[in-house]
Amino acid sequence: MQYRPLGNTDEQVSILTLGSMTWGEQNSEAEAHAQLDLAVDYGINLIDTAEMYPVPPKPDTQGRTEQYIGTWLAQGHRDRVLLATKAAGPARGNNGVSHIRDGQARHDRANLQAALDASLQRLRTDYVDLYQLHWPDRSTNFFGNLGYRHVANEDTVAIEETLDALDALVKAGKIRYIGLSNETPWGVSEFLRIAERRGLARVVSIQNPYNLLNRTFEIGLAEIAIREQVGLLAYSPLAFGALSGKYLGGQRPAGARLTLWERFGRYNGAVAEQAIAAYVQLAREHDLTPAQLALAYVNQQPFLTSNIIGATSLEQLKENLSSVDVRLSDEVIAQIDAIHAHHPNPCP
């Protein structure tokens, strides 16, 4: 396993993180524990979850993922891992989370305190190592929305107020570090600016989507990640499994995410299909599985802190773990860039 610094801290995190959003929906508690055992034995030391999980979010399953992790931690594993979770944001639009704190999951002091306390109880721990804001409190372009549409006079929690609340939780010993997710270049810069001016807790990471079908992180955020030491925790590195090639030609394997839920259409479409087919062919030409190619590409990025892998079976997890041993040559990188130039960001 390879390890990289978590932001500007002395903490070293594994280049692969174990994601958990299928646990409690597609995976049982026993399966979740088996994945945790395998990943930690392989050298992974960062586990990522969220109060919203599992996905798709539903009132009757909300928090179940954290509960599964909590029963595993209670077996004596807490000191073996760094634990990251996330606080949901406001249920603006139709993002399926209106059941969380009655749709009032804002990033103010009361809500963040309530969210964290509930997560700590489910996780059976006194603290989390990394506490992340799952998406911004304000309306901005994330979750696949490229165009920014300004909402004037919006009722939103100011970033300074949010940072004050998070800083208090750090001082209380309930969280060690803070991170962002689905954030924009302006948002990251504002958190950093206020922290510097006020001497508050500094953001150490940003969890955004990044994969061969969506390299939009490279536009603006990559430079901030490197220069400001706010590295990327890349989610959806396999584009919900689409980059494995298993959905090509209209295939819908039984039990697969895109088979079970039509709502996940972010990585569908004719242009995406063409790009995926090209990456799958490139992988085979170099004796790699498509998943290894896609994950290894993310692993090699200089702005990356850790690549969040997820799986619904131990076989998938083993294949994903093996990507840490793959080093793509300059020739393969050039071929990837050629495909990207022909099919730029088909699934932002």
C-alpha positions as CSV (number, residue, x, y, z in Angstrom):
1,M,0.0,0.0,0.0
2,Q,1.1,3.6,-0.7
3,Y,0.4,6.4,1.7
4,R,0.1,10.2,1.3
5,P,-0.2,13.1,3.7
6,L,-3.7,14.2,4.7
7,G,-3.6,17.9,3.8
8,N,-1.0,19.8,5.8
9,T,-1.2,17.4,8.7
10,D,1.3,14.8,9.8
11,E,-1.4,12.1,9.2
12,Q,-0.5,9.5,6.5
13,V,-3.5,8.0,4.7
14,S,-3.6,5.0,2.3
15,I,-3.8,5.9,-1.4
16,L,-7.0,3.8,-1.4
17,T,-9.9,4.5,0.9
18,L,-12.7,2.0,1.5
19,G,-16.1,3.5,0.6
20,S,-19.3,2.1,2.2
21,M,-22.4,3.5,0.6
22,T,-23.7,0.1,-0.5
23,W,-23.7,-1.3,3.1
24,G,-27.2,-1.6,4.4
25,E,-28.8,-1.7,0.9
26,Q,-26.8,-4.0,-1.4
27,N,-24.6,-5.4,1.3
28,S,-25.4,-7.1,4.6
29,E,-23.7,-6.3,7.9
30,A,-21.6,-9.5,7.6
31,E,-20.5,-8.6,4.1
32,A,-19.6,-5.1,5.3
33,H,-17.4,-6.5,8.0
34,A,-15.8,-8.9,5.6
35,Q,-14.9,-6.0,3.3
36,L,-13.5,-4.0,6.2
37,D,-11.3,-7.0,7.3
38,L,-10.0,-7.5,3.8
39,A,-9.3,-3.9,3.2
40,V,-7.5,-3.2,6.5
41,D,-5.4,-6.4,6.1
42,Y,-4.4,-5.0,2.7
43,G,-3.2,-1.8,4.2
44,I,-6.1,0.6,3.9
45,N,-6.4,2.8,6.9
46,L,-9.1,5.3,5.9
47,I,-12.8,4.3,5.9
48,D,-15.4,6.8,4.4
49,T,-19.1,6.9,5.2
50,A,-21.9,9.4,5.7
51,E,-24.9,10.0,7.8
52,M,-27.0,9.8,4.6
53,Y,-25.8,6.2,3.7
54,P,-26.7,3.8,2.3
55,V,-27.5,5.0,-1.2
56,P,-30.1,5.5,-2.6
57,P,-31.1,7.4,0.5
58,K,-34.3,6.3,2.2
59,P,-35.9,7.1,5.6
60,D,-36.0,3.4,6.7
61,T,-32.3,2.8,5.9
62,Q,-30.7,6.1,6.8
63,G,-27.7,5.6,9.2
64,R,-27.5,1.9,8.7
65,T,-24.1,2.1,7.0
66,E,-22.6,3.9,10.1
67,Q,-24.3,1.3,12.3
68,Y,-22.5,-1.5,10.4
69,I,-19.2,0.2,10.8
70,G,-19.9,0.8,14.4
71,T,-20.4,-2.9,15.2
72,W,-17.1,-3.6,13.4
73,L,-15.3,-0.9,15.3
74,A,-16.7,-2.3,18.6
75,Q,-14.8,-5.5,18.0
76,G,-11.6,-3.7,18.8
77,H,-10.7,-2.1,15.5
78,R,-11.0,1.6,16.3
79,D,-7.3,2.2,16.6
80,R,-6.6,0.4,13.2
81,V,-8.3,3.0,11.0
82,L,-9.0,6.6,10.4
83,L,-12.7,7.3,10.2
84,A,-14.3,9.8,7.9
85,T,-18.0,10.6,7.8
86,K,-20.2,13.4,6.3
87,A,-22.9,15.8,7.4
88,A,-25.8,16.1,4.9
89,G,-26.7,19.6,3.6
90,P,-30.0,21.2,2.9
91,A,-32.6,19.3,0.9
92,R,-32.8,21.8,-1.9
93,G,-34.4,20.6,-5.1
94,N,-35.1,16.8,-5.3
95,N,-32.0,15.2,-3.9
96,G,-33.9,12.6,-1.8
97,V,-32.8,13.7,1.7
98,S,-35.8,15.6,3.0
99,H,-36.1,12.9,5.7
100,I,-32.8,14.0,7.4
101,R,-33.6,16.3,10.2
102,D,-37.0,17.1,8.6
103,G,-35.3,18.6,5.6
104,Q,-33.5,21.2,7.7
105,A,-30.1,19.7,7.5
106,R,-28.3,23.0,7.3
107,H,-24.7,23.7,8.2
108,D,-25.3,25.8,11.3
109,R,-24.1,25.0,14.8
110,A,-27.2,23.2,16.0
111,N,-27.5,21.0,13.0
112,L,-23.9,20.1,12.7
113,Q,-23.8,19.2,16.4
114,A,-26.9,17.0,16.1
115,A,-25.6,15.3,13.0
116,L,-22.2,14.6,14.5
117,D,-23.6,13.3,17.8
118,A,-26.0,10.9,15.9
119,S,-23.1,9.7,13.8
120,L,-20.9,9.1,16.8
121,Q,-23.6,7.1,18.5
122,R,-24.1,4.9,15.4
123,L,-20.4,4.5,14.9
124,R,-19.8,3.7,18.6
125,T,-16.9,6.0,18.9
126,D,-16.1,9.3,20.7
127,Y,-14.6,11.0,17.7
128,V,-14.1,10.9,14.0
129,D,-10.9,11.7,12.3
130,L,-12.3,13.6,9.3
131,Y,-15.7,15.3,9.3
132,Q,-16.9,16.5,5.9
133,L,-19.7,18.6,4.6
134,H,-21.4,16.3,2.1
135,W,-22.4,19.2,-0.2
136,P,-22.6,23.0,0.2
137,D,-25.3,24.7,2.2
138,R,-25.7,27.2,-0.6
139,S,-27.0,26.6,-4.1
140,T,-24.2,26.0,-6.5
141,N,-23.1,23.7,-9.3
142,F,-22.5,20.1,-8.0
143,F,-23.9,16.6,-8.6
144,G,-23.4,16.9,-12.3
145,N,-24.5,20.5,-12.8
146,L,-21.9,22.3,-14.7
147,G,-23.6,25.7,-15.2
148,Y,-23.6,28.0,-12.3
149,R,-27.0,29.8,-11.7
150,H,-26.8,32.4,-9.1
151,V,-29.6,32.5,-6.5
152,A,-29.8,36.1,-5.1
153,N,-30.7,36.7,-1.5
154,E,-30.8,33.0,-0.8
155,D,-31.5,31.9,2.8
156,T,-28.3,30.0,3.5
157,V,-25.8,29.6,6.3
158,A,-22.7,31.7,5.8
159,I,-19.4,29.8,5.4
160,E,-17.9,31.7,8.4
161,E,-20.8,30.5,10.6
162,T,-20.3,26.9,9.5
163,L,-16.5,27.1,10.0
164,D,-17.1,28.5,13.5
165,A,-19.3,25.5,14.3
166,L,-16.8,23.0,13.0
167,D,-13.9,24.7,14.8
168,A,-15.8,24.3,18.1
169,L,-16.3,20.6,17.4
170,V,-12.6,20.3,16.8
171,K,-11.8,22.1,20.0
172,A,-14.3,19.8,21.8
173,G,-12.3,16.7,20.6
174,K,-15.2,15.2,18.7
175,I,-13.5,15.6,15.3
176,R,-9.8,15.9,14.4
177,Y,-9.9,17.4,10.9
178,I,-12.5,18.9,8.6
179,G,-13.1,18.4,4.9
180,L,-15.4,19.4,2.1
181,S,-17.3,17.5,-0.5
182,N,-18.9,18.4,-3.8
183,E,-17.4,21.8,-3.4
184,T,-16.4,24.5,-5.9
185,P,-13.1,26.4,-6.3
186,W,-14.7,29.5,-4.8
187,G,-16.1,27.5,-1.8
188,V,-12.7,25.9,-1.0
189,S,-10.9,29.3,-1.3
190,E,-13.5,30.9,1.0
191,F,-13.1,28.2,3.7
192,L,-9.3,28.7,3.5
193,R,-9.4,32.5,3.5
194,I,-11.7,32.6,6.6
195,A,-9.6,30.0,8.5
196,E,-6.5,32.0,7.8
197,R,-8.0,35.3,8.9
198,R,-9.7,33.9,12.0
199,G,-7.3,31.2,13.0
200,L,-9.9,28.5,12.7
201,A,-9.7,24.9,11.8
202,R,-8.3,24.5,8.2
203,V,-9.8,22.3,5.6
204,V,-7.5,19.3,4.8
205,S,-9.4,17.5,2.0
206,I,-12.1,17.8,-0.7
207,Q,-14.2,14.8,-1.7
208,N,-15.4,15.3,-5.3
209,P,-16.1,13.0,-8.2
210,Y,-13.1,12.1,-10.4
211,N,-12.8,9.4,-13.1
212,L,-12.0,8.9,-16.7
213,L,-15.5,10.1,-17.7
214,N,-15.4,13.1,-15.4
215,R,-12.1,15.0,-15.1
216,T,-13.7,18.4,-14.3
217,F,-11.8,18.5,-11.0
218,E,-8.7,19.4,-13.1
219,I,-10.3,22.7,-14.0
220,G,-9.6,25.0,-11.1
221,L,-9.7,22.6,-8.2
222,A,-6.6,20.6,-9.0
223,E,-4.4,23.7,-8.6
224,I,-6.0,24.6,-5.3
225,A,-5.6,21.0,-4.1
226,I,-1.8,21.0,-4.8
227,R,-0.9,24.6,-3.8
228,E,-3.1,24.8,-0.7
229,Q,-2.5,21.1,0.4
230,V,-6.2,20.3,0.2
231,G,-5.9,17.0,-1.6
232,L,-8.7,15.1,-3.4
233,L,-10.6,12.2,-2.0
234,A,-11.9,10.9,-5.3
235,Y,-15.3,9.4,-5.3
236,S,-16.9,7.3,-8.1
237,P,-13.5,6.5,-9.6
238,L,-15.2,3.7,-11.6
239,A,-18.2,5.8,-12.5
240,F,-20.7,3.6,-10.5
241,G,-19.1,0.6,-12.1
242,A,-19.6,1.8,-15.7
243,L,-15.8,1.9,-16.4
244,S,-15.6,-1.8,-15.7
245,G,-17.4,-2.2,-19.0
246,K,-20.1,-4.4,-17.5
247,Y,-22.9,-2.2,-18.8
248,L,-21.6,-1.9,-22.4
249,G,-24.1,-2.9,-25.2
250,G,-27.1,-2.4,-22.9
251,Q,-26.0,-5.2,-20.5
252,R,-27.7,-5.0,-17.1
253,P,-26.1,-7.6,-14.8
254,A,-28.4,-8.8,-12.0
255,G,-28.0,-7.0,-8.7
256,A,-25.8,-4.2,-10.2
257,R,-26.4,-0.6,-9.2
258,L,-27.5,0.7,-12.6
259,T,-29.7,-2.4,-13.0
260,L,-31.5,-1.9,-9.7
261,W,-32.1,1.9,-9.8
262,E,-32.8,3.9,-12.9
263,R,-32.2,7.1,-11.0
264,F,-28.4,6.7,-11.4
265,G,-28.2,7.9,-15.0
266,R,-25.1,10.1,-14.6
267,Y,-22.9,7.7,-16.4
268,N,-25.3,6.6,-19.2
269,G,-25.7,7.9,-22.7
270,A,-24.3,7.3,-26.2
271,V,-21.2,9.5,-25.8
272,A,-20.4,7.8,-22.4
273,E,-20.8,4.4,-24.1
274,Q,-18.3,5.3,-26.8
275,A,-15.7,6.6,-24.3
276,I,-16.1,3.6,-22.0
277,A,-15.7,1.2,-25.0
278,A,-12.4,3.0,-25.9
279,Y,-11.0,2.8,-22.3
280,V,-12.0,-0.9,-22.0
281,Q,-10.3,-1.7,-25.3
282,L,-7.2,0.2,-24.1
283,A,-7.1,-1.8,-20.9
284,R,-7.2,-5.1,-22.7
285,E,-4.4,-4.0,-25.1
286,H,-2.2,-3.6,-22.1
287,D,-3.3,-6.8,-20.2
288,L,-5.2,-4.9,-17.6
289,T,-8.8,-5.2,-16.4
290,P,-10.8,-2.0,-17.2
291,A,-11.2,-1.4,-13.5
292,Q,-7.5,-1.6,-12.9
293,L,-6.8,0.9,-15.7
294,A,-9.5,3.4,-14.4
295,L,-8.4,3.2,-10.8
296,A,-4.6,3.3,-11.6
297,Y,-5.2,6.5,-13.5
298,V,-6.8,8.1,-10.6
299,N,-4.1,6.8,-8.2
300,Q,-1.3,8.5,-10.2
301,Q,-2.7,12.0,-10.1
302,P,-0.5,14.5,-8.2
303,F,-3.5,16.3,-6.6
304,L,-4.9,13.0,-5.1
305,T,-4.8,12.2,-1.5
306,S,-6.8,9.0,-1.6
307,N,-9.0,7.1,-4.1
308,I,-12.3,5.9,-2.6
309,I,-13.1,2.4,-3.9
310,G,-16.3,0.6,-3.3
311,A,-17.5,-2.9,-4.0
312,T,-20.5,-5.2,-3.5
313,S,-18.4,-8.4,-3.4
314,L,-15.0,-9.5,-2.1
315,E,-14.0,-10.4,-5.6
316,Q,-14.6,-6.9,-6.9
317,L,-12.8,-5.5,-3.8
318,K,-9.8,-7.6,-4.5
319,E,-9.6,-6.4,-8.1
320,N,-9.9,-2.8,-6.9
321,L,-7.2,-3.3,-4.3
322,S,-4.8,-4.7,-6.9
323,S,-4.9,-1.3,-8.7
324,V,-2.4,0.0,-6.2
325,D,0.3,-2.3,-7.8
326,V,-0.4,-1.0,-11.3
327,R,1.7,1.8,-12.7
328,L,0.6,3.2,-16.0
329,S,3.3,4.0,-18.5
330,D,3.7,7.4,-20.2
331,E,2.4,5.7,-23.4
332,V,-0.8,4.5,-21.7
333,I,-1.3,8.0,-20.2
334,A,-0.9,9.5,-23.6
335,Q,-3.5,7.1,-25.0
336,I,-5.9,7.9,-22.2
337,D,-5.5,11.6,-23.0
338,A,-6.1,11.0,-26.6
339,I,-9.4,9.3,-25.8
340,H,-10.3,12.1,-23.4
341,A,-9.6,14.7,-26.1
342,H,-12.0,12.9,-28.4
343,H,-14.6,12.4,-25.6
344,P,-14.0,15.2,-23.1
345,N,-15.9,14.8,-19.8
346,P,-19.0,13.0,-21.1
347,C,-20.4,12.5,-17.6
348,P,-19.6,15.6,-15.4
